[in-house]
Amino acid sequence: MRIVVTGASGQLGKEIAKQGSNHELILTNSDILDITDERNVKSYFNEIKPQAVIHCAAYTNVDGAESDADGAFRLNVVGTQNIAAACLEAGARMVYVSTDYVFDGEKQEAYREFEQVNPQSVYGHTKFQGEQMVRQILGRHYIVRTAWLYGDGNNFVRTMLTLAKKDDTLRVVDDQVGTPTSTVDLTWVIFKLLSSDAYGTYHATCQGQCSWYEFACEIFQQAGKKVNVVPVTTAEFIRPAKRPAHSVLDNYMLRMTIGDPMRTWQEALRDYVARID
């Protein structure tokens, strides 16, 4: 399958490139493909003639989006609109990578795919509006929401391990709960979906849940490092964008359709820590 990957230089894009050897991958970034330029996208698709697109490109600076709403909208909504329209014209299927930030995090149980969304940040709003663009334009789509992603690049795991080299006591938020998710597992899901006609909206996170504090403790335990991790509240770390307090996602649609290949978050983390640079 000839697949265009947008945002290929990001964590997920890099993992897709590693796992996609059975496909003809065309890896793009903003230097190659300006997704906010409708003419540029249309011309590129006419040349490449993709059979599928994995749309990873996004404005992901959650706090930055609060003061740059237009920039986030242009990339997450207009850019997604352009990709979806080009997929429609090319007859290509599309994977749109979305986020747990479409929910408000007030519910104490895991969110299933069709529950009411209520984004609390500019980032969350624009990612959901991107979802809506895909739904309105293209029938052959897979909207894949994930959370707390880590892989080849800057992420929470690497940040914790780096900070531990400088300080043996770290303060980490303990009242935000979610599911750490490996790009390895998410990529498994994406390719499995692409090989099916099971179009629709999916949640795709590793199994289980934890707070950022519990995540940090597990990172250090698996890395064999003794670090004093102190639990603190969100109120002690004021950020421009509101974070969902409880954004655990239930991979319900995966279980009901193609099967859920995601590992527990601890197992996936163990694999990652063992091979981290």
The 8 nearest C-alpha neighbors of each residue, nearest first, counted from 0:
[[1, 22, 23, 2, 50, 51, 24, 21],
 [2, 0, 23, 49, 50, 24, 22, 51],
 [3, 1, 51, 24, 52, 49, 50, 25],
 [2, 4, 25, 52, 24, 26, 49, 53],
 [3, 5, 53, 26, 7, 52, 27, 54],
 [6, 4, 54, 27, 56, 7, 55, 28],
 [7, 5, 56, 55, 28, 8, 9, 12],
 [6, 8, 12, 5, 26, 9, 27, 4],
 [7, 9, 6, 12, 13, 28, 10, 27],
 [10, 8, 12, 7, 11, 6, 13, 152],
 [11, 9, 151, 150, 13, 152, 12, 14],
 [12, 10, 14, 13, 182, 9, 15, 150],
 [13, 11, 7, 15, 9, 14, 10, 8],
 [12, 14, 16, 10, 11, 15, 7, 8],
 [15, 13, 17, 11, 16, 12, 18, 182],
 [14, 16, 12, 18, 17, 13, 19, 186],
 [15, 17, 13, 14, 19, 18, 12, 24],
 [18, 16, 14, 15, 19, 13, 20, 12],
 [19, 17, 15, 16, 20, 14, 186, 21],
 [18, 20, 16, 21, 22, 15, 17, 24],
 [19, 21, 22, 18, 17, 23, 16, 24],
 [22, 20, 19, 23, 18, 0, 24, 1],
 [23, 21, 0, 20, 19, 24, 1, 2],
 [22, 24, 1, 0, 2, 25, 21, 20],
 [23, 25, 2, 22, 1, 3, 26, 19],
 [26, 24, 3, 2, 4, 27, 23, 1],
 [25, 27, 4, 7, 24, 3, 5, 28],
 [28, 26, 5, 7, 31, 4, 6, 32],
 [27, 29, 6, 31, 30, 7, 5, 32],
 [28, 30, 32, 33, 31, 27, 34, 6],
 [31, 29, 28, 32, 33, 27, 34, 6],
 [30, 32, 29, 28, 27, 33, 26, 43],
 [31, 33, 29, 34, 30, 28, 27, 40],
 [34, 32, 29, 35, 36, 39, 31, 40],
 [33, 35, 78, 36, 32, 40, 81, 82],
 [34, 36, 78, 33, 77, 74, 37, 73],
 [37, 35, 39, 34, 38, 33, 40, 78],
 [38, 36, 40, 81, 39, 41, 35, 34],
 [39, 37, 41, 40, 36, 42, 43, 81],
 [38, 40, 42, 36, 37, 41, 43, 33],
 [39, 41, 43, 37, 38, 42, 34, 44],
 [40, 42, 38, 44, 43, 39, 85, 37],
 [43, 41, 45, 39, 40, 44, 38, 46],
 [44, 42, 40, 46, 45, 41, 39, 47],
 [45, 43, 47, 41, 48, 46, 42, 40],
 [46, 44, 42, 43, 48, 47, 41, 89],
 [45, 47, 43, 44, 48, 42, 41, 49],
 [46, 48, 44, 49, 45, 43, 3, 25],
 [49, 47, 44, 45, 46, 89, 50, 1],
 [50, 48, 1, 51, 2, 47, 3, 91],
 [49, 51, 91, 1, 2, 0, 92, 48],
 [52, 50, 92, 91, 2, 49, 93, 3],
 [51, 53, 3, 93, 2, 4, 54, 94],
 [54, 52, 94, 4, 93, 55, 3, 95],
 [53, 55, 95, 5, 56, 94, 52, 4],
 [54, 56, 6, 5, 96, 53, 57, 12],
 [57, 55, 6, 5, 54, 58, 7, 28],
 [58, 56, 75, 59, 74, 55, 6, 71],
 [57, 59, 71, 60, 74, 75, 56, 122],
 [58, 60, 61, 57, 122, 64, 71, 63],
 [61, 59, 63, 62, 58, 64, 122, 71],
 [60, 62, 64, 122, 63, 59, 240, 65],
 [63, 61, 240, 239, 64, 65, 60, 238],
 [64, 62, 60, 65, 61, 66, 67, 239],
 [63, 65, 67, 68, 66, 62, 61, 71],
 [64, 66, 63, 62, 67, 121, 68, 240],
 [67, 65, 64, 63, 68, 62, 239, 69],
 [68, 66, 64, 70, 69, 65, 63, 71],
 [67, 69, 71, 64, 70, 65, 66, 72],
 [70, 68, 72, 71, 67, 73, 64, 74],
 [69, 71, 73, 67, 72, 68, 74, 64],
 [70, 72, 68, 74, 58, 69, 73, 64],
 [73, 71, 69, 76, 75, 70, 74, 125],
 [72, 74, 77, 70, 71, 76, 75, 69],
 [73, 75, 78, 71, 72, 76, 77, 58],
 [76, 74, 72, 57, 125, 71, 78, 129],
 [75, 77, 129, 79, 72, 78, 73, 74],
 [78, 76, 73, 80, 79, 74, 35, 81],
 [79, 77, 35, 34, 74, 81, 80, 76],
 [78, 80, 82, 76, 81, 77, 129, 75],
 [79, 81, 77, 83, 78, 82, 132, 76],
 [80, 82, 78, 84, 79, 37, 83, 85],
 [81, 83, 79, 85, 84, 80, 86, 78],
 [84, 82, 86, 80, 85, 81, 133, 79],
 [85, 83, 87, 81, 86, 82, 80, 136],
 [84, 86, 82, 88, 87, 83, 41, 89],
 [87, 85, 91, 89, 83, 84, 88, 90],
 [86, 88, 84, 90, 85, 89, 137, 83],
 [87, 89, 85, 86, 90, 84, 91, 41],
 [90, 88, 86, 91, 87, 85, 48, 49],
 [89, 91, 87, 88, 86, 92, 50, 49],
 [92, 90, 50, 51, 86, 89, 49, 87],
 [91, 93, 51, 139, 140, 52, 86, 50],
 [94, 92, 140, 52, 51, 53, 141, 95],
 [93, 95, 53, 141, 54, 140, 142, 52],
 [94, 96, 142, 54, 143, 141, 97, 93],
 [95, 97, 143, 55, 144, 142, 54, 94],
 [98, 96, 144, 143, 126, 95, 145, 142],
 [97, 99, 144, 145, 100, 146, 101, 96],
 [98, 100, 101, 146, 102, 246, 145, 144],
 [101, 99, 123, 102, 98, 118, 243, 103],
 [100, 102, 118, 123, 99, 116, 127, 117],
 [103, 101, 116, 117, 118, 100, 104, 99],
 [102, 104, 117, 118, 243, 105, 119, 101],
 [105, 103, 243, 245, 244, 246, 102, 106],
 [106, 104, 103, 245, 107, 244, 243, 102],
 [105, 107, 108, 104, 245, 109, 110, 103],
 [106, 108, 245, 105, 109, 104, 246, 247],
 [109, 107, 106, 110, 247, 245, 248, 246],
 [110, 108, 247, 248, 249, 111, 107, 246],
 [109, 111, 248, 249, 247, 108, 112, 114],
 [112, 110, 249, 113, 114, 251, 248, 109],
 [111, 113, 114, 201, 202, 200, 110, 252],
 [114, 112, 111, 115, 200, 110, 116, 201],
 [113, 115, 112, 111, 116, 110, 102, 117],
 [116, 114, 113, 117, 102, 112, 110, 101],
 [115, 117, 102, 101, 118, 114, 103, 113],
 [116, 118, 102, 103, 101, 119, 115, 124],
 [119, 117, 101, 123, 102, 103, 124, 120],
 [118, 120, 103, 241, 117, 123, 121, 124],
 [121, 119, 123, 122, 240, 118, 241, 124],
 [122, 120, 124, 123, 65, 64, 125, 68],
 [121, 123, 120, 125, 124, 61, 64, 126],
 [124, 122, 100, 101, 118, 120, 126, 121],
 [125, 123, 121, 127, 118, 122, 126, 120],
 [124, 126, 128, 122, 127, 123, 72, 75],
 [125, 127, 129, 123, 128, 124, 75, 122],
 [126, 128, 130, 129, 124, 125, 101, 123],
 [127, 129, 125, 131, 130, 126, 76, 124],
 [130, 128, 76, 126, 132, 127, 131, 79],
 [131, 129, 127, 133, 128, 132, 134, 126],
 [130, 132, 128, 134, 129, 133, 135, 127],
 [133, 131, 129, 135, 130, 134, 80, 136],
 [132, 134, 130, 131, 136, 135, 137, 83],
 [135, 133, 131, 132, 136, 137, 130, 138],
 [134, 136, 132, 133, 131, 137, 138, 130],
 [137, 135, 133, 134, 132, 83, 84, 138],
 [136, 138, 133, 139, 134, 87, 135, 83],
 [137, 139, 140, 134, 136, 198, 135, 133],
 [140, 138, 92, 137, 198, 93, 141, 91],
 [141, 139, 93, 198, 92, 138, 94, 199],
 [140, 142, 94, 199, 198, 200, 143, 93],
 [141, 143, 200, 95, 94, 201, 96, 199],
 [144, 142, 201, 96, 97, 202, 200, 95],
 [145, 143, 97, 98, 202, 96, 203, 201],
 [144, 146, 98, 203, 204, 99, 202, 97],
 [145, 147, 148, 99, 98, 204, 180, 178],
 [148, 146, 179, 180, 178, 149, 177, 145],
 [147, 149, 180, 146, 181, 179, 182, 150],
 [148, 150, 181, 154, 182, 180, 147, 10],
 [151, 149, 10, 182, 152, 181, 11, 148],
 [152, 150, 10, 13, 149, 153, 14, 11],
 [153, 151, 10, 150, 154, 9, 149, 157],
 [152, 154, 157, 151, 158, 155, 149, 150],
 [155, 153, 149, 157, 156, 158, 152, 150],
 [154, 156, 158, 157, 159, 149, 153, 147],
 [157, 155, 159, 158, 154, 160, 218, 149],
 [156, 158, 160, 159, 155, 154, 161, 153],
 [157, 159, 155, 161, 156, 160, 162, 154],
 [158, 160, 162, 156, 161, 157, 155, 163],
 [159, 161, 163, 157, 158, 162, 156, 164],
 [160, 162, 158, 163, 159, 164, 157, 165],
 [163, 161, 159, 164, 165, 160, 158, 166],
 [164, 162, 160, 166, 165, 161, 167, 159],
 [163, 165, 162, 161, 166, 160, 167, 159],
 [166, 164, 163, 162, 167, 161, 168, 160],
 [165, 167, 163, 168, 164, 162, 169, 226],
 [166, 168, 226, 163, 227, 169, 165, 164],
 [169, 167, 227, 166, 228, 226, 170, 229],
 [168, 170, 228, 229, 227, 171, 167, 166],
 [169, 171, 229, 228, 230, 231, 168, 172],
 [172, 170, 212, 230, 231, 229, 173, 169],
 [171, 173, 231, 232, 212, 211, 230, 233],
 [172, 174, 212, 210, 230, 231, 211, 175],
 [175, 173, 232, 172, 176, 210, 233, 244],
 [174, 176, 244, 210, 173, 245, 211, 172],
 [177, 175, 210, 245, 209, 244, 246, 174],
 [178, 176, 247, 246, 208, 209, 245, 210],
 [177, 179, 208, 247, 180, 209, 147, 207],
 [180, 178, 147, 264, 148, 205, 146, 177],
 [181, 179, 148, 205, 204, 147, 178, 264],
 [180, 182, 183, 149, 184, 148, 150, 267],
 [181, 183, 185, 150, 184, 11, 186, 149],
 [184, 182, 181, 186, 185, 14, 187, 150],
 [185, 183, 187, 186, 181, 182, 261, 188],
 [184, 186, 182, 188, 187, 183, 189, 181],
 [185, 187, 189, 183, 188, 184, 182, 15],
 [188, 186, 184, 185, 190, 189, 191, 183],
 [187, 189, 191, 185, 186, 190, 192, 184],
 [188, 190, 186, 192, 191, 187, 193, 185],
 [191, 189, 193, 192, 187, 188, 186, 194],
 [190, 192, 188, 194, 189, 193, 187, 195],
 [193, 191, 189, 195, 194, 190, 188, 197],
 [194, 192, 190, 195, 191, 189, 196, 94],
 [193, 195, 191, 192, 190, 196, 189, 197],
 [196, 194, 192, 193, 197, 191, 257, 198],
 [195, 197, 198, 194, 193, 192, 139, 140],
 [196, 198, 195, 199, 192, 256, 257, 141],
 [199, 197, 141, 140, 196, 139, 200, 138],
 [198, 200, 141, 142, 140, 197, 201, 139],
 [201, 199, 142, 141, 143, 112, 202, 198],
 [202, 200, 143, 252, 142, 112, 144, 203],
 [201, 203, 250, 144, 143, 145, 248, 112],
 [204, 202, 145, 250, 144, 201, 143, 185],
 [205, 203, 180, 145, 146, 206, 178, 202],
 [204, 206, 264, 261, 180, 263, 262, 178],
 [207, 205, 263, 264, 262, 204, 261, 208],
 [208, 206, 263, 178, 264, 205, 209, 247],
 [207, 209, 178, 177, 247, 176, 206, 210],
 [210, 208, 176, 213, 177, 178, 214, 211],
 [209, 211, 176, 213, 212, 173, 175, 214],
 [210, 212, 214, 213, 172, 173, 215, 171],
 [213, 211, 173, 171, 215, 210, 214, 172],
 [214, 212, 216, 210, 215, 211, 209, 217],
 [213, 215, 211, 217, 212, 216, 210, 218],
 [216, 214, 218, 212, 213, 217, 211, 219],
 [215, 217, 213, 219, 218, 214, 220, 212],
 [218, 216, 220, 214, 215, 219, 221, 213],
 [219, 217, 215, 221, 216, 220, 222, 214],
 [220, 218, 222, 224, 216, 221, 217, 223],
 [221, 219, 217, 223, 222, 218, 224, 216],
 [220, 222, 218, 223, 219, 217, 269, 272],
 [223, 221, 219, 220, 224, 218, 272, 273],
 [222, 224, 220, 221, 219, 225, 218, 226],
 [225, 223, 219, 222, 226, 220, 221, 163],
 [224, 226, 219, 223, 227, 167, 220, 163],
 [225, 227, 167, 168, 228, 224, 163, 219],
 [226, 228, 168, 167, 169, 229, 225, 170],
 [229, 227, 169, 168, 170, 226, 230, 216],
 [228, 230, 170, 169, 171, 227, 231, 168],
 [231, 229, 171, 173, 172, 212, 170, 228],
 [232, 230, 172, 173, 171, 170, 229, 235],
 [233, 231, 234, 172, 235, 174, 173, 230],
 [232, 234, 236, 235, 172, 174, 231, 237],
 [235, 233, 232, 236, 237, 231, 238, 172],
 [234, 236, 233, 232, 237, 231, 172, 238],
 [237, 235, 233, 234, 238, 232, 172, 231],
 [236, 238, 234, 235, 233, 239, 240, 241],
 [239, 237, 240, 236, 62, 241, 242, 233],
 [238, 240, 62, 65, 241, 237, 63, 61],
 [241, 239, 62, 238, 120, 65, 242, 61],
 [240, 242, 120, 119, 243, 239, 238, 62],
 [243, 241, 244, 240, 100, 119, 175, 120],
 [244, 242, 104, 103, 245, 246, 100, 241],
 [243, 245, 175, 104, 176, 242, 246, 105],
 [246, 244, 104, 176, 243, 175, 247, 177],
 [247, 245, 104, 177, 243, 99, 248, 176],
 [246, 248, 177, 109, 245, 178, 110, 208],
 [249, 247, 110, 109, 202, 246, 111, 250],
 [248, 250, 111, 109, 251, 110, 202, 247],
 [251, 249, 202, 253, 203, 252, 248, 254],
 [250, 252, 254, 249, 253, 111, 255, 202],
 [253, 251, 255, 254, 201, 250, 256, 112],
 [254, 252, 259, 258, 256, 255, 251, 250],
 [253, 255, 258, 259, 251, 252, 256, 250],
 [254, 256, 252, 253, 251, 258, 257, 259],
 [257, 255, 253, 254, 258, 252, 197, 259],
 [258, 256, 253, 254, 255, 259, 192, 191],
 [259, 257, 254, 253, 256, 260, 255, 252],
 [258, 260, 254, 253, 261, 257, 250, 188],
 [261, 259, 258, 262, 188, 187, 184, 253],
 [262, 260, 205, 184, 259, 206, 263, 204],
 [263, 261, 205, 206, 267, 264, 266, 260],
 [264, 262, 206, 266, 205, 265, 207, 267],
 [263, 265, 205, 267, 266, 206, 179, 268],
 [264, 266, 268, 263, 267, 269, 217, 262],
 [267, 265, 269, 263, 268, 264, 262, 270],
 [266, 268, 264, 270, 269, 265, 262, 181],
 [269, 267, 271, 265, 270, 266, 264, 272],
 [270, 268, 266, 272, 271, 267, 265, 273],
 [269, 271, 267, 273, 268, 272, 266, 274],
 [272, 270, 268, 273, 269, 274, 275, 267],
 [271, 273, 275, 269, 274, 270, 268, 222],
 [274, 272, 270, 271, 275, 269, 222, 221],
 [275, 273, 272, 271, 276, 270, 269, 268],
 [274, 276, 272, 273, 271, 157, 151, 270],
 [275, 274, 272, 273, 157, 151, 271, 152]]
